[in-house]
Amino acid sequence: MESETEVSAPRALNSLLCGTAIFLSAFLLFSLEPLIAKRIIPWFGGSAAVWTVCLVFYQIALLLGYVYARAVARRLTPRMQSILHILLLLASLTLLPIGPGAGWKPAPSQDPTWLILLMLTATIGLPFVVLSATSPLLQYWLARGGHSTPYSFFAFSNFASFAALIAYPLGIEPTLDVNAQSRWWSVLYTVFVVACGISAWQSRSAALQLTASTEHPPLKGTHEWIWFTLAACGSMLLLAVTNHIDENVAAVPLLWVLPLAVYLLSFVFAFSGARLYRRSLWLRVLAFSLGILGYAIYNINEVQALQISIPIFLAGLFVCCLFCHAELYRLRPDASDLTRFYLIVAAGGAGGAIFVGLIAPRIFSGIYELPLALSLTAALALLLTWSEHVWSIRLLWVGVSAAMCAVFAANIAAYHQNALALRRSFYGSLRVVQSRHAGPEQTRTLFHGTIEHGAQFLLPPRRSRPTTYYGPDSGIGILLRECFPPGKRVGIVGLGVGTVAAYGQPGDTFRFYEINPQVIEIAESLFFYLRQTPSKVQIVEGDGRLSLEPDTSPPFDVLALDAFSGDAIPVHLLTAQAMTLYQRHVRPNGAIAFHVSNNYLDLAPVVRRLAQSAGYKTILIHNHGEDEESILPADWVIVTNNETVLADPALKLRSRVIAPRPGLRLWTDTYNDLLQTLKTPRVH
């Protein structure tokens, strides 16, 4: 008879091998997510919605991986489970190196949401499903072999996922371009396939040692709905907070990974088995956090600074998700039902993601998902504490639930207040607001989330005045008014409300490139700039860079880069390849104007680096705001070799020095590092 030591040594070795495979699978999953998003975002105008749709795909693929793990565990013999999984691992190697090719670039008329989902399915679907299935399947094999705490590996895998998300912006992105990232990812994936394949082969003959536990007795079917709802609520919170940050705080790609990292960290704490979740304490913290979050989003027109908003929303997200995931852990079944539990949790996660990412943009005219998710969180806390028969707790959660519903109603009312039009699509939420007071100061303003996207006075003669970032003293205003005579051709990437057309004169041609058809509709129907300009106006629908590539129209005297999604400039407009394209479309004595106004990123050094590599000179123009004229402070970088333009007195008067960024590399289509461009917070 074998000794206990002889039996435990192979078991320990198998646990180590399985742990390695689980760690690699999670790390690869969550380094693949930002890698693929970074590769395809330039094809869709830099829109923050790309990340949301990617998250929907990841949740659905995760669910498919768990469905596969559940089906394999229930319907196949141990030997067949091993053989099938090894075959899938080998099949997934055929898709390396990972990532979609240039053939997937969209046409202007294609629906971005469904194209992204189809692209991801075809190019990374199989490896992603295989990676997703690894953790539940190997945990099941460990439990079948007699491992007593398989749930701890779930916390371990989420820690690996968290590590990948943190490593990406801090280490991977600044060091490697996208192509190198893809190659190294493929190498690590091959190592994972070997480790997972060995684990699968070793488990083929493991004896069934799953036993029922008195700690977690079999649960009734109603618990499945609780599992599903808790998981769906956590997923909704993740995507809703991400949307809110991107739309209303700062659409900076670096920030997209932070909510996901917090979401994963809540899984680590909840499933670690270290009893970090003291329920009575965390329920009180949850009530407080919901109150803070509700207050922060109550008035959609008041947004705190980035340094305040981001910590508030990330801390609130962590507390809410920890509640959802710790309650999942508290209600978990015995290890014999492990794959069913993970399957339902994955189904809930996918359901929440589908609602926020696919359904909400089609049924809501505003960004209402966050107050809805907060209301659901409060309702779940009320439901799960009701059976404790403590009236003080019941009253607390009835009150919190009512307060969150009030916040939900207030958000809807705020979006509709003074609104002439509400539009929502893949590219975000648009709102046209008209000021209440009548008379010469009455204005009409377009908002993208809470970011002002353009404004116009309604009554002549002020109606013809350019406003916001395009005032007479702005870089683009001086350039168009003083530096180029009538008969000029002007290209503008980004339409807004068409304010730049205010500088048009008879004989001029203004050609706008706009990716969002709803912006075109609003600019043409609710604002007057395009209708009253004496110049010829042309509008091309589609991403500016993708539309310029096949464009055969005559070259421009001025090309203005002013494509915004919230408060971020898409990085694919700031690469060496993009600059080469601009050179082809601008006359030798023409000028390229980059609008680099940004609260969080210092993009002027990036533009100067691009200009230097292309042999151009640069000048940074800053103008101050004028509230009575509805003019905002703006920064424009003028790129040109036209000495007459560079010597213009008005430009020289408002010019500023572009402070260098040490170590700044030339940005390309495969490399950029947003961390290097972050502005230092001002201390007041």
N, C-alpha and C positions, 0 to 999 in steps of 0.2 A: 504494500500500500504506500502511495507517494506521501511524503511528508508535506506539512503545510507550507514550509519554505520553498519546496520544489514546485508546488502549485502556484504560489504567490509570485515567484520571480517572473515566469512567462506572462502572468496577468499584469504585473507592473510594467513589463516591457511593452505589452500590447496597449496599455493605458497611455504610456508615453508616446507611442507611435500615433495612436488615435488623437491624442491631445495636439500633437504636431500638425496633423492633417486638419483638425478643426481650427487651430490658430491660423494656419495658412489660408484655409478656405475663407474665413471671415476677413482676414487682412486683404486678400485679393479682391473679395467682393467690394469692399468699401474703399479701395484705392482705384478700382475700375470705374466706380460711379463718377467721381470728379474728372477722371481721365477722359471718359467718353463724352461727358458734358462739355469739357473744355474743347474737345475736337470738333463738336458739331454746333456749338453756340454761334460761331461766326456765320454759319449757313442760315441762321434764322434771326439775323439782325441784332444779335447780342441780347435778345429778350430774356428776362429773368424767368419767364414761363417755361423755357426749355428745361430748367432744373426741376420744376414742378412736374412736368410730363415725364421726365426721366424717373422721378421718384415713384410716379404711378406705375411705370413699367417695372421698376425694381420690386415693388410690393407684390405685383401680380406674378412676376417670375419667382419671387420667394414663395408665394403660395403654391405655384406649380411644383417647386422643389419639395415642398412639404407633402403635397398630394402624392408625388412619386414615392417619397420615403414611407408614407403611410401604406400605400398600396403594396410596395415591396415587402414591408414588414408583415403584413397580414396575409398575403396570398401566395408567397413563394417560400420554398424551403431555404434554409440557410445557404446551401450550396448554390442554388439558383440566384439568390440575392447577390452573392458575391460575383458570380459570373456576369450577370446583367450590369451591375454597377461598373465593373472593370471594362466592359465593352463600351458603355457610355463615356467613361473617362477617355478611352482611346479615341472614340469618335469625336469628342470635343477638341482634341488636338488638331484636327483638320482645319479649324477656324483660326489657327494662329498664323501670323501675328495678329493680335486682337485689334478690332476697331473697324468702322466703316470707311470705305474708300471714297474718292471724290465723285464717283458715279452716283452717290446718294444725294448730292446737292439738289435742293428743291427748285422746282420751277415756280414762277411768281404766283400761279393760280392754285397751287397745291395747298391742302389743309395741313398746317404744320403739325398739329397734334397727332393725326393718324399717320403721317409720314414718319414722324419720330418713332412712334410705337412700332411701325412696320420695320423700319431700319434697325432698331435695337433687337427686335425679334430675330431678324435674319442674320445679323452679324455677331451678336453676343448672347443670343437667347440660350443656346445649349450649354455653353460654359457657365452662364449665370445660374441656370437651373441646377446643374451638377454641383456647383459650389453651394447653392442654397440648401440642397438636400443633404450635404455632408454632415452638418451638426446634428440634426435629429436622427439621421440614419446611424451614424457612428455611436451616438448616445444610446440608441436602442440596442446596438450590438454589444456595447459595454454592459448594459443592464442585463442582457440575455446571458452574458458570460459571468454574471455575478457581481458586477460593480455596484456598490451600495449607494453612491451619490451621483447619478448621471446628470441631474439638473445643474450641478456646479459647472459643468462644461458649457452650459448655455450662457452663464455669466462670463466664463472664460472667452467664449467666441465673441460676445459683445464687447469685451475689453479689447480684443484684437481689432474689431471693427472701429472702435473709438481711436485706437492707436493709429490706424491707417488714415483716418480722416484728419487727425492732428498732424501726422507726418507729411501729408500731401502739401498743404500750403507752406509749411515751415521748412521742409527738406527736399521733397521730390520736385515740386514745381519750380523753385528757384534754381535747381541744379540741372535738371534734364528737360530737354524739349519734348514735345508730344511724341515724336517718333521714337526717341530713346526710351521714354516711359513705356510705350507699347512693347518695345523689344524686351526690356527688363521684366515687365509684367508677364510676358509670354514665357520667359525663362523660369520665373518663380512658379508659374502655373504648371510647367512641366515637372518641377520638383514636387509640387502638390500631388499631381497625378500619380507619381511613383509612390509617395507616402500613403496616399489614400488607397491605391491599388493593393499595396502590401497589407494594409489593415483589412481590406475587404477579403483578401485571400486567407488571412489568418482566422477570420471570423467564420469561415464557411463550415467549420465542424464544431463550433462552440455549442456546448450543451445548453438547453433551455433552463435557466435558473431564475426566471422571473417569479417572484412570489408576492402575494397580496400583502399589503401593509395595513396595520390597524390605525396608523396615523392619518392615512388618506384613503378612506373607504370609497368604494365605487359611488360616483355622483349621479344624480338624476339628470334627465335630459335638459331641464331648465337651466342647469349650470352652464350648459354649452352656450346659451344665449348670453349669459353673464360674461363668459370668457370672450365671446365674439364682440360684445359691446364695449368691454374694457379695452380690448385691443384696437377696435375701430376708433374709440375716443382718443387714445394715445396717438394713433396715426393722423387723425384729423387735427389734433393739436399741433403736431409736427408741421404739417403742410400749411395750416392756417397761420401759424407764427411766421413761417418762412415767407408766405405771401405778404403778410403784413409788413415785415421788415423790408422786403424788396419793393413793395408798392409805396409805403408811407414813411419809411425811415431812410434807407439807402440801398439802392439796387447795385451793391458792390459784390461781384462774384465771390470774393473771398468770404463774405458773410454767409453764403448759401450753405456751407458745410457746417457752420456752428450749431444751428438748431438740430441737425441730424446727429452731430457729436453728442449734444446734450441728451437727445432721445436715447441714444445707445448707452450713455452713461447711466441713465435711469434703469435700464435693464441690468446693467452690471451690479448696481446696488441692490436691486430688488431680488435678483436670483443668486446672489452670492452665498446665501444661507448663513450669513453672519449676524442675522437679526438686527440689521441696521435700521429697519423700518419699525419704529415703535408707533403702533397704530394711533393711539390716543393723542400723541404729540403731533404726528404728521397730519392728522385730520384738522387740528387747530392751525397748523402752518398752511395747510391747503386753503382753509377758509380765508386766512389773511392774504394769501397770494392771489386768490380769485378776486378779492376786493381791490388789490393794487392793480391787477391787470384790467379789471373792469373800469377803474378810474382812468387808467392810461389811455383806453380806447373810447371812453365815453364821448369825447368831443373829437371828431375826426379831423377838425381843422387846426387842432393844437397838437403839434408833435415836438417832443423834447429832443434835445441834442443827442447825437449818436452816442456820446459817452454815457448818457443817462439811459436812453431807450434800450440799447442793446443789453446791458446787464439786467434791466428790469424784465425784459421779455424772455431772455435765456434762463434766468433764475425762476421765473414763473412757469416756464415750460418744463423745467426739471422737476419742480414740485408736483405739478399736475400729472406728468408722465410717471413719476415715481409712485404716486397714488395708484394710478391705473395698473402699473406693472407689478407693484407689490401686492395689490389685491389679487392679481392673476396668480402670483406665487402662493399666496395664502390659500387660494381655492384650487391649487393644482391637484391633479389626481395621482394615484400611485404610478410608479415607473412602468408598470405593465400597460398603462394607457397613455404612455408618453407621446407616441406619434399622433394620436387623436387630438391631444391637448395642443401640440404644436401646430397641427393642421388648422384647428379652429382659430388659434391666435393669429396665424398667417392669413386666414380668410378675413378676420376682422381688420387686420392691418391693410389688406388689399381693398376691402370695402370702404374704409375711411379715406384711403388715398384716391380711390375712384370717385368718391363723392366730391372731395375738395378739388381734385385735379381735372375731372372731366365733366361732372354734372353741374357743380355750382356755377362755373362760368357761363353755363347755358340757361340756368334758371334764375340767377341773381343778377341784378343790374349793378350792384355794388359789391364791395369786398366785405361780405357779412359772415364769412366762415368762422372767423375767430370768436366773435361773441356767441355764435351758435355752438362752437366747441366748448366754450366756457360754461354755457348753460347745460350742455350735456354732462360735463364733468361734475357740476354741482348736483344735477339730478341723480347721477350714479352714486355720489356720496350719500345723498338722502336715502336712496333705495337700499344701499348696503349697510346703513346704520339704523334703519327703521326697526329692524327686528330686535335691536338691543333694548327696546322699551324704556329708554331714558328720554324723558320729555324735553329736557333742556337741549339735548343733542338734536332731537327731532325739530325743535323750534329753530335752532341755529341753522340747520340745513334747509328748512323751508324758507327762512329769510334769505339765505345766500342764493338759493335757486331763484327766488323772486327777483332779487337784485340783478342777477345775471340776465334774466329775461327782460328786465327793464333796460339794461345796457344794450341788448339786442335790438329792442324797439327803438331806442334812442339813436343807434347807428343808422337804422333804416330811415328814420325821420331826418337825420342830419344830411344823409346823401341826397334826399329829395328837396331839402330846403333851398329855395331860390334857384333850383335847377331847371334849366330849359331842356336839357337832354342828358340822358344817362346811357352809356354804351359800355359793353364789356365783351372782350374777345380774348384770344390767345395772348395778345400783346398787352393786356392789362385793362384797367377800369378807367373810363373817360367820363368826365362830368363837365358840363357847360353851365356856369353860374352867372347870373346877372345881378349886379348890385341893386339894392332896393331904391336908393335915392334917384329921382329923376333929375334931368338937367344936364349941363355940359360935362359934369364929372361922372356920369353914369357909364359903367364899363361892363363888358362881357368877357369872361375869363374861361379858358380851358384848363382843366386840371387832369393830370395823369396820376391817380392816387391822390396824394395831397400836394404834389409838386406842380407849381404853376407852369403851364406849357405854352402860354401865349395869352395876350389880352388886347382888347381894343375899345377905345371910346366909341360910343354909339352915335353921337351927334356931330355933324360937320361944324367947324372945320377940323376939330380935334380927331375926327374919325380917320383922317388920312395920316395921322402921326404914328411913326413906329414906336413901339413900347417894349417893355420887359428887357430882354438881353440885346435888343437891336436898336437902341436909341441913337440919335444923331452923333453922339460922342463915342459910341462903341467902335470897336475895331472894324466890324463889318460895315457899320454906318459910314465911317470916314472913307473906307476903301471904295465903296460904291458911289458915294456922293462926290468925292473929290479926285479920285485917282484914275477913273476910267470914264471917257466921254460917252454920250448917247450912241446907241448902236452896239453896245456891248452884249456879250452872251454870258449869262450867269447860271452856274449849276449849283443846286442846293440839295444836299443829302439830309433829309429831314424837313417835313413840311410845317409842323406845328399848326398855327392858324394862318400861315402865309404872310407873316409880318414883313419879311424881307422884300416882298413885292411892293411895299410902300416906296422903295427907292427906284422903282421902274420908271423909265421915261420912254416917250415915243421912239420906236426903232429898237428898243431893248428886247431881249428874249430871256425869260426866267424859266429854267427847267428844273422842276422839283422831283426828287426821288423819295417816295414814301412807302414804307412797308405795310402800314396799317390802313386798310381801306376805310375803316371807320373815321380815322383822322381826316382823310380826304373828304368824306361826306360832310363832316362837321365844318371844315374850313370853307367848303364851297357853299354851304347852306346857312350857316349861322354867323359867319364873319364876312367882312366886306373887303378885305385887302385884295383878294384875288379878283373880285368883281370890279373894283374901281381903279385898278392900276392901268395906266395907258400902255404898258408894255405887253408883249405877247407872253402868255403863260402856258407852259406845258407841264403835265403831271404824269410821271411814270410810276406805276404801282409795283412795288417789290423792294427787296433789300438794296440799298444804294450801291454797295460794292458789286453784288451779283448782277445788278442791272447795268452798271457801267462797263462790265467786262465785254458784253457783245455790242455795246452802244456804238453806232457809226455816225452819230450826229457830229457837226463841226465842233472843233475845240472851244473851250470856254476862255474868256478873259479872267473870270473869277470863279473858283470852285470853293464853295463853303461846306465844311463838314460839321453838321449840326444835328446828328442823329441821336436822339435820347430815348432811354427807357427808364422812366423815373429820374434819378439824379446821376446816372452813370453813362459814360460814353462807351459804346461797344468797342472792345479792344481790337477787333478785326479791322477797324478803320485806322488803326495806329501801328501798322506793320510795314516792313520794308517792301513787301509785295504790293500792299495797298498804295504806297507812295509811288511805286513804279507805274501803277495803273493811273494815278492822278496825273503824273507827268505826261502820259499819253493823251490825256483829255484836256490839258491846259496849254495855251499858247506859250511860246518861249518867254515872252515878256509879261505873262499873266501872273496871277497870284493865287495861292491856296490859303484859305482861312480856316483855322481849326478853332472851334468854340470849346474851350477847356474849363469853363466855369464849373467848379465842383467843390462841394463842401468837404470832401474826404480824401480826394486824390489829387496829387500835384502832377498833372499831365503835361505841363509846358516843357519840362526837360525831356520827356519822351519825344515830343514833336521836334524839339531842337536836334535831338540825336538822329531822328529820321531825316530831317532836312540836311544835316551835315553829311550823312552817308550818300545823299542824292545830289550834293553839290549846291545846295540852296542856302540863303541867309534867312534869318528869322528876326522878328520883332514882336514882343509881347505888349499888347495894348490893354489897359485897364480903365474902365470908366466907373464913376460912382453912381449910386442910385439916386433917383429923384421921385419921391413918393407922389407929389402932386401931378407928375407926368406919367406915373405908372411905369417908371424905368427902374430896372434892377441892376445891381453891380454885375459886371461881366468881364471875363478875360478872353481875349482872342489872340491867337498866335498867327501872325501873317508870315507866310513862307513864300519868298520870291527872290529873283535876281534882278528885278526891275529897280534900278537906282532911283528913278523918279518917285516910285512908291516909297522906298525906304527913306527918302529925304523929305517926304511930305511933312510940313510943319505941324499939322494937327496930330499926325501919328507920333511924331517925335516928342511932342508935348506930353502925351499920355503913355509913353513907352515905359516899360519897367524891365529890370534886369531879370533874366531867367536864371535862377540859382541852380547850379549844377547838383546832380545827385551822384555821389561817389559810387563807382562800380556799376553804374547803369549800363546794361547791355542793350544793343540794338534789338528792338522787338521784331519778331517775324511771325509768320503764320503758325509756326510750331513752338515758339517760345515767347512768353511774357511773364512778368513777375509783378503783380499788383502790390505785393507787400512793400516793395521798394518805393512806391509812389504815395504811400499813406502819409497824410499831413500830420504834423505834430500837433496834438490838441493844445489849444490856447488856454492858459491859466489866467483866470480873472481874479 
